[in-house]
Amino acid sequence: MVNMRTKNCEFRLRNTIAFSAFLIVLPAICPVQDADRFRLSPPALQATLVVSVDPRLGPQPPCGHETIPSYPGLDDSAIVKSWSETDFGRDWNPPACTGWAAAGFTTLVTTVARFRHVSQAKGLLRHIGAISKLAGMRYWSTTHKQWQTLIVDAYALTDLQSGQRRNDFTPEEMKEGKVLYFEQADNLSGKAIYRMRIAEASTDRLVFDVENVSTIRHLLVPVLHPGDMQSIYFLDRESESVWRFYSIVRTGRNVTRLIAGNESSAVNRSVAFYRQLVGIPTAQEPPTAR
C-alpha cells in the first residue's frame, strides 16, 4: 500500500510539474478579450489533431526547408506531434536555426497550424510582450481530469533581478536581437525567471525563443536547472490575413525523471499556447488529450 501511494504521488507530481514548467515559459500572446481580432472558422475551434509522421525525419521548422510536420489547411485543426527519444537516439541535434547547442531531449513537441489574423506583425508583437496577461491562464490537467488555473502571477522585469517589475514589453522595444526577461509564478513550483530573445522581427516573419534562467523547484527540490526548458516559435505571414505557426518545445535530456514521460501533458501544454495565440479560450472544450 505504501509503495502504491508513493508511485501515485510521483505520477501526479511528474504530470503537474511538467505541465506547469512549460506554461511558465510561455509568453502571453492573446488574452481572451482580444479574440475578436482573430477570425476563426469552425474547424479551428475543435480539438487539435495529433498525427504520426516518419520519426526518422525529425522535426523541421521553417528555415529554408519544407516543414515537418507539414502545415495543415487554413480551416483544419492544428497538428501536434510528440517525438520520442527512441526516434533519434539520445544525442539528437536540434535544427541549426533554433540556436540550441545542447543535444538530446526528454520531451519534445511540435505544433503546426495556419490561422487568420487581421492586424499587422506589430499587433502580434504586442501580444507576445503582454506578459501580465498570462496570469489566470487555464489548462486541462490530465491528472485531475479538469480545467485548472495554472499561472498565478506574471510580469516583465527590468533585468535579471527577481522582483524588478516593469510594464509589459512594447512592440517598439522588441527589436530583432533584443533579449528580455520576465518572471512568473505558478500554482505549484513558485517563481522563476525566464529569458525571451527576439531572433527575427519583420513585417512578414517573427521568431522568438524562451528558456528558464533560474532553477525551478518543487518543495525546495530542483526539478529544472537553467536552460532545461526551451521553446521557439516561428510566425510567418502567408497572405494579408493568414499566418503560419510552428513551435518546438523541449526539456533537456538530463531533467529529473519526475517530469519525464507524460505525452498527454506535453501535448496539452503545447496546445494551450497555440489556443492563446489564435484567440481560442484556453479552457474551451474539448481538450486535446484527456
N, C-alpha and C positions, 0 to 999 in steps of 0.2 A: 504493500500500500504506500509506504513512504517513497519507494522508488518510482511508482507510477505518478505520484504527486509531483515529484521532482522533475520528471520528464515533461509533464503537462505545463509546469511553471516555465521550464526552459523554452517550450514551444511558444507560449504566449509572449514571453519576453523577446524571443527572436523575431516573431512576426511584428510586434508593435514597434520595436526599436528600428527594424529595417524600414518600416513604412515612415516612421517619424523622421528618421535621419534623412531620407530622400526629400521629404517635403520641406525640411528645414532649408535645404539648399535651393529651393525653387523661388525665383524672383516672382513678385506679384505682377501679373500681366493684365488681367482684365476683370475688375470687380463686376459682380452680377448686375449692379445698377447701370453699367455701361454696355450691357448686352445689346441694346438697340443699335449699336454701331456695326454689328455684325449680322448679316442676313444668312440664316441657316435654313437649308431645305430639310424636310422631314427625315430623310435617312441619316443626316448628320447628327440628329438628336438621339439616335439609337445607340446601343452599345457598340463599342469599337470591335473590330474583328481581329482575333488572334490567329495568325497564319503560320504555316510551315514553309520554309524555303530551304534550298540546299545549304546545309550548315558549313560545307567546305568553302563556300564563297565568302562568308563572313559579312558583317555589316559594312556598307559603303555609303558614307554621306555624300552630299552633292558637292564634290570637289574635283570637277573635271572628268568625272566618270558617271555612268548611269547608276542611280542609287539602288542599294539592296537593303531592305525590300524596296520594290518599285512604288511610286506614288499611286494611290488609288484614284478613281474618278472623283470629280468635284462633288457629286451627290452621293458618293459612297462613304461608308464608315472609315474612320482612321484604322490603320493597320499597325498592330502591336506584335513585336517578336521578342521573346525571351530566349537568349542564347545560353548554351551550356558550355562549361569549360571543356567537356569531352569533345566538343565540336572542333576545337582548335589546338588543344593541349594547354598546359599550364603557362607557357611562355608566349601566348598570343600577343602580337604587337598592334596597337591601335593605328588607324589610318593616320598618315603624317599630318593631315590638315587639322586634326584635333589638337595638336600641340602637346599631347600626353606622352611623357617619356617612359613611364613605368609600364612594364609588360604584365600580362595576365589580368585576371579579374575573379571576383567571387560571384557577383551578379552583374548582368549586362542586358539592358532592354533598349530596343529601338521603337520609336513611334513615328509613323509617316502619315501625312494627310495633306489634303488641299482644303482651303477654306476661303469664304468670301469676306473681304474686309474693305470697307468703303472709304476709310481715311488713308492718309499717306504714311510713309515709314515713320515720320515723326510721331504719329499717333501710337504706333506700336512701341516706340521707344519710351513714350510717356508711361505706358502700362508696365513695361519692363522695369522702369525706375521707380514705380509706385510700391515700394517695399512695404509700407504700412498697411496697404490694402490686403495683404495676405493674412493678417490676423483674422481668425474666425473661419478659415478655410475648412471645408468638410471633406471627409473621405470615407470609403467603405472599409470597415475593419473586418477582415476575414476571420479573425479570432472571435470577436464579439458578435459578428453577424448583424451589424447595424451601422448606420451612418454616424460618424463622430466628428467633433471639432478637434483638430489637432494643434494648430498654431495658436498659441495664447497671445503672443505679442511679437511684433516685427517692426524694425526701424532701421533707417540708414545711419551710418556712422561717419564722423568726420575723418577718422583714420582707423588704425588697428586697435585702438584702445577701447575696451569694453565700456559701454555706458555713455559714450560721447555721441549722444543723439543729435540728429540734424533733420531737416525736412527731406522729403523724398527727392531722389535724383531727377533732374530735369533733362529733357532731350538735348538741350544746348551743351550740357557738360558731358553727355555720354558720347564722346567722340571716339573714333577708331583708335585703339591702343590704350584707352583710358582704363585704369584699374580703380574699382570702387569697393567699399567694404560695408557690410551690414551685419546686424545681429538679430537673432530670432530665438524665441523661447517656445518650446513645445510642451505638451501636457505630460511628458514622461521624463525626458532627459535634461530639461532645463535649457539654459542659454548656451549659445555657441556663435562664433564669428565666422563669416564667410567672405570670400573674395569673388567679385564679379569682374571679368575682363571683357571689354568690348573689342572683339577681334576684327570685325568689319562693320561699317556703318555707312550705307549709301542709300540712295532713293529706291534701289531695287534689291538690296541684299543686307540683311542683318545677321551677324554671327556673334554669339556671346557664350562664355563658359563660366561655370561656377564651381568652387570647391571649398571645403572646410579648411580653415587655417588655425582653428583651435581644436583641442581634443573634445570629443563628445563622450559623455559619461552617463552611466546609469547606476544609481546607488553608489556613486563615487568610483565605480569600476570603469576604466577606459574601454569603450567599445569601438570607437572610430578615431584613429590618430589623424593628424593634419594631412590632408591630401588623399585620405581614404575614400572620400565621396566626391565624385566628379560628374559633371553633366555639361553637355554642349548642345546648342540649339542653332539651327540654320533656318532662316526665314527668307524665302526668295519670291520676289514678285513675278507672277506668271502673266498677268494682264492688269488692266486698270483696276479691277475689283477682285482679283483672285491671287492668293498667296499660297506657296507650298511650305510645309512644315516638316522638319526632320530633326529628331532628337536622339542622342545616345546618353544613357545614364549608366554609370558603373560604380561598383565598390571594388576597392583594391583586393588583390588575391590574399593578403595577409590579415584581413579583418577577423575578428572573433567569430567563432562558429555559431554564436548565439544569433547572429543576424544573417546567416547564410542559408540558402536552400529553400526559400519560400517563394516559388514562382508566382503564385497568385498575388501576393503582396507587392512584388516588384512590378507586376503588370498594372495593378490598380493605382499605384503611386505615379506611374508614368502617365496614365490616362487622366488622373486628376489635374496634372499640369496642362495637358492638351485641352481639356474641357475649360479650364480657367482662361486659357489664351483665346479661344474662339467664342467665349461668351455663353457656354452651356453651364448652368448651375452645377457645381461640383457634386452636389448630393442628389442629382436627378436620377430617377430610376430609368433603366436598370444599371447596376454596377457591372463592370466588365467581367470580374471574377468574384464569385461568392465563396 
